[in-house]
Amino acid sequence: MTRALRTSMGWGSWLVLFGLGISGLMGLDAGPCPFSESALQFEGSPLEQARCLLQPVQRYGRLGAPLQKLPEPLESRIGRRVTLSVEQFRRYLNARGISEAELGGSLDAPLCRADDNHPAAPTAWYFIIHDTSTPNYGAQEFPAQINDEEWEHNDLERWNQGNRSRAHVFINRLGQSLTAVDFATPWRATKFELQRLGRRGKGLCLHVELIQPRRSDPAGPPGNDALAPEPGFTVPQLKRLALVYLAASIRKGSWLIPGYHAAIDAGIPGAHDDPQNFDLHLWAQLLDALVQEVETAKSSSPIVPGRETFGDVLLDRNGLGMDGCASQLPFDRENVFCPENQKTIEKRGSGIQEIADDTGFIAVAKGGEKLVIRHIFSPMWDGFWLICKKQVRKGKIEVPVV
């Protein structure tokens, strides 16, 4: 969310003096997307708007040509009604221990409206993707730990500045998110909103910042921050962005129009250059996978010994769920990982199977059969849990004391 040029200590002084961003100095490959002041939206259908607002963002804020077609599922969904229900999505979140508060606020709350929440103004149309562009490491290489918890800028609390926050939601490189400002609160975070639209633009857009450091291009002006990591964002980060986008679209009732900060500000002096190195096709694939997972999500009601249950069951070495009590976890494609060292531990009766590896095990019961869970030592107790079975019918689980 910063200009293409900025020193490691803050805004580039020469930008402050001249009021010009690097995009203004070096030109744009494509002009700004046309905007209708009367309708308070960009021109064209929601899909046409998204194709323009998702123009590839190149170094120094240059924009590529508007896209002729968006990757699925964006192409077939943007602007259309969201068919997933709040209840479906809430079940999905509850099963994974994800709070709605991390995704922009309660799913039951309406989104903000333009014109500072004027009741006659339209509900937010746009889902604007930013990157924080900080810190600027200058001539240094990026630290090896930028995708680790130890990197201080992955601490989301540092971005929570209340009514001085730069965006509604922040997503770190670990795939964790923080809501600094609820999506129900009108906000402005672009020059387009602040300088061109003024008060009317407050609440027109939802703003999400992706944590990303920068470094200087040795061929560029002094103090520039034109270089971003490659890839620009981690897979967990893009997954969480898809989750936040889905949450916001469910609250609106239709799929929001996504756009890049650089495209929103195109043509304005001092325009920003973010997000850099954003993989739109990968994000679309992750969104598609997420939608399918939510559509097939089952209830997360708890399991107790002998109680009938549905779905795949994920248990730890004590026969307990990851939250410390016996629980059910529906099949989740992003958790599927069946390494070569997996092995069948034991079979008891027809249609019953246990699959395990070094990180734990999954017990599957079919057709009313009973399965006794056995203790398996896990050297990676806090590690990733595996699901390697998808189709499960009603069964009963017996959990012995270990």
N, C-alpha and C positions, 0 to 999 in steps of 0.2 A: 504494500500500500504506500510505497514511497516513490519519489521521483527517480528517474533513471540515473540521476547524478546526486550523490550525497557523500559527504565525508564520513569517516568512521566515528567522528565526534558529533555528527548531526547533519543538518541540511547544508549542501554546498553553498558557500557564501556567494559565489558568483551567480548562482541561480536566484538567490534572494535579491541581489542587486539588479539583475536584468529581468527577473520574472519569466524566464524562459526555461522550459524543460528540454531535455535532449531531443525529444520527439519533435518539438517545435523548431529546433535548430537543424535537424537532419532530415525532416520531412517524413510524411507517412505514405505508405504504399496504397492505402485506401482512406477515404475521407470518413468523417463521422457518420454514424447511422442517422437517417432523417428522423426527426422527432416532431410530433404534432402537439403544439402547445394547447390547443383546444381540447383534444382528447386525453391529454396528459399521458401519452405513451408513444413509443417509437412506432413508425409507420409500418403497415403491413400486418399480415396475420401473425399470431404468436410464433409460429414456426419460422416465418420469414425474418421476424425480429431476432430470434435466437441465432439464425444462420449468420446474421450480420454481427451480433454482439459476441459471438464466439469465434470471430476472426482470429487466426493464430497470432499470438503476441511474440514478436521477435525482439532482439536486443535493441536497446535504446527506444523502446516503445513503438517501433515500426509495426504496422499491422499488415497481415497478409490479406488476400482477397476474401470477401464474404464467402462462406461455404455454400456449395451447391446442394449439399445434402449432409445431414447430421448422422452420426453413428446411432444405431439402435441401442437402447429403446427410445432415445431422445426424439428421433425423427417421427416416430409414431405416437408419441405421448404428449409432447409439449403443447400446452393450451387445452388439452382435453381433460375430461373429468377423471379424477382419481377413483379407481374402482375398489381399492383397498379401504377397509373400514378402520375407524379408530380402534375398535376392539381387536381386530386382527393384528394391527401394528403393536398395540399395547401388549398383547400376549407374547409377541416376538421379543419385545424389549424386556418384559418381565423374566422370560426364560433365560435371558442372558445377563441379567443384572444391570441393565442400562437404564438410567434415569431419564425421564422426559426433560428434566431441568438441564441436562447436558446438551440437549438438542434444540435449544431455543425457547424452551418453556412448555407449559402444559398443552397437550394435544386438544384439550377442550376449549382453550382460549382462542379467540379470533386473531388473525394477523392485524398488524397496524394498517392504517389508512393514510393515503396521501394528504397533503395540506394539513400536516400536524394532527392527524386523526379526525379530520372534519367528517361528520357522519355522512355527508353527501359525496365525499371523495371516494375514488376507487380503492379497494383493498390492494395491498402491495402486489405488484406485477412481477418484479424482477428479483432474481437470486444472484447477487453479485459476488464473484470469486476474486479475492485479493491474495497477495502474499505480503508478509511483513517486511521483507527485504532488509532484515537486520539480524545480527550485527553485520557491518561491512568489514571484512577481514583484509581489505586493501590488497597488497601484493602477496599476502600469505595464502597458502593453500587452506582449503576447508579442513577443520579438525576431523579426525577419523570418527569421533563419537557423536556427530550431530544427530544421528538417528537413535541415540541411546538416552536412557533416563538421566545419565550423569551430565549431559549437556544442559547447562543452566537455562537455556532459552526454551527447553521443553517443559519447564515449570510454568504451568498455565496461570498460576496466581499472579505472576509478574505482569500479565496482560489485563488483569481485571482491575480497571480503574474507574469503575462505577460510571457516573454520567460524563466522564472524560474518556471513556473507552473509544477506540477507533472503529469498532465494529460490534455487531450483535454477538457473534460467536467466534471463538478462536479454536483452531485444531492444531495440535502439535504433531511432531513427526513420529510419535508413538501411536497415533490414532486415537488419542484422548481429546475430548472437547470441553470447553467451558463456555457457558452463557454469561457474558458480561452485561448484556442488555436483552431483555425478552423480545422475541419477535412481535409481541403485541405493542411494543413501544416504538413510535416513529423515530427514525434516525437518519443522519446524513453522513456519508463517508467518501464522497467523490466531489471533485470540482464542479462537475455537471450539476449536481444537486445544489451545492452551496452557491455557486456563482451564476448559473443560468436560471435555475428554477426557483431558487430562494425557498420561502416557506412552503410553497405548493409542492415542492419536491420532497419534503420531509415526510417519510413514511411510504414513498413510492417503491423503495428498494429494501431488500434484506441484505445484510452485509456479513460475509464470512471470511475471516482471515486465516490463511494457512501459514504456519511458521516456516520460514525459509531464510537462510542467511545469504549474503552476497559477498562478492569480492570484486576487485577492480579489473577492468579490461586494460592491459598495458598499452593497447593501441588507442584507447579513448582518452577523454579529457581528465585532468587531475581530479582525484577524489571520486571518480565515477563508481557506481555499484552495478555495473551491467552484467556481471557474470553470476549465474546461479548454479547450484549443483545439478548434475545430470545423473539420473532423472531428477526433475525438480522436486518431486514429492514422493513420499513412500506409499506403498500399497495400503498399509493400515490408515494412513492419512486420507487417501482417496476413498477408502471404504467408509470412513466416518463422515466425509463430505457427502457421500451418497446417502447416508443415513439422515443427516441433517436436512438435505434437500427433500428427501421423502417426507420427513416429519413436517416441514414447512408446507409442502404441497398438499398433504392430507389436511392440514389446518385451513388451507385456502379452499380446498375442494377440487382444484384443478392443478395440473402440472405447471409450476412456475416457469417463467422464461429465464434461463440462466444466461449470464453474460460475464465478460471479463472487465475488470476495472479499467484497463487500458482502452478498451473499445468504448466504454461509457464516456471517458474523458477525451476521446480523440478530437483533435482540432483545437483544444483549449490550451493556451500557454501554460507551461508547467505541468502538462499532462503526465500521468504516471505510466509505468511500464510493466505492471503486474497483471496476472501472474506469469512468471517466466518458466518455461519448460513444463508446461501443464500438458499431460497426456489425456486428451479428450476421449480418445478411443478406449483407453484403459478404464477411465472413469465411467464411461457408458457401459462397458462390460460388467463392471462391479455393481453398477446400479441395476442392471438387468438381473444379475445373480441375486441381489438383495430382494428385488420385487418377487422373484420366484420363491425365495426362502420365506418371505412373509406370507405369501399366498398359501404355502403348505404348512405353516406353523401350527402346531397343536397346542392344546392347553398345557400349562405348566403346573398343574395341580400336583401336590406332593405325593410320594409313594411311601407306603408303610408296609412292613412285612405282611404278606398274605392278601394285600388289597389288589383288586383288579386294576389294570392300568392299560394305557395305550401308548404306542410310539416307542422309539428307541430309548434305552435307559442307560445313562452314564453314571457309574458309581466309582467311588474311590476305594482304596485298599481296605477301608473299614466298612464298606457297604454304604457309605454316605455320599451325598452329592457334594458338588464343589462349594456349596454354601454352608456345609457343615451339617446338613440334615438330608435324609433320604429324599431325593427329588428326581423329577423327570426332565429330560432335555430332548426336544424334538430334533429330528435330523436337520443338520445345518451344513450346507455344502462347503462353507468356508472352513469348517473344521475337519473335512475329510482328508485324511493323510494316513495311508496304510503302508508303512515301510516294509522293506524286504524281510526284516527280522520278526514280523508279526507271526504268531503261531496259535494254533488251537490248543487251549489249555485243557478243556474237558468237555465231554458231551454227556448229557443225562437225558435219555429219552429222545424220541423223534422230534425234529424241528427245533431243537434247543442247541444253542452254540455259544461259546464264550470265545472272544477274540482279545488277545492281549499283546502288549509289547512292554518296553521298559518304563513307559510313563503311566501305566495304569491299565485298565481293561474296561471293556463294555460287555454287559450281559444282556442277551436277547432272549425273550421268552415268547413262544408262539403257541397258538391253539389251546390256551388254557393250561399248558404244561408248567411245571414248577422248576425253578432253577436255584440251586444253592450257590451263593456267591462265596468264592474262596479268596483268602488273603493273597495279595501279590505285592511284593516289595517294589517300591518306586523310588529310584535314586533321584528323579526329577519331580519331587513332590509338588512344587509350585509351577511346573511346566505346562506344556500344551496337552490338552486331553484329546483323545481320538474317538472318532465315530466312523466305523467301517461297515455298518449295516444300515439299510434304509427301510425296507419293508418289514413292518412288525404288526402283528395282530394282537388282539386282547390276550393277556396272560397274567400270571401271578408271580410275584417275586418274594422269595424268602431270604431274609438277611440274617445269617447267624452271627453270634457274638464272636469276635476274633480275639 
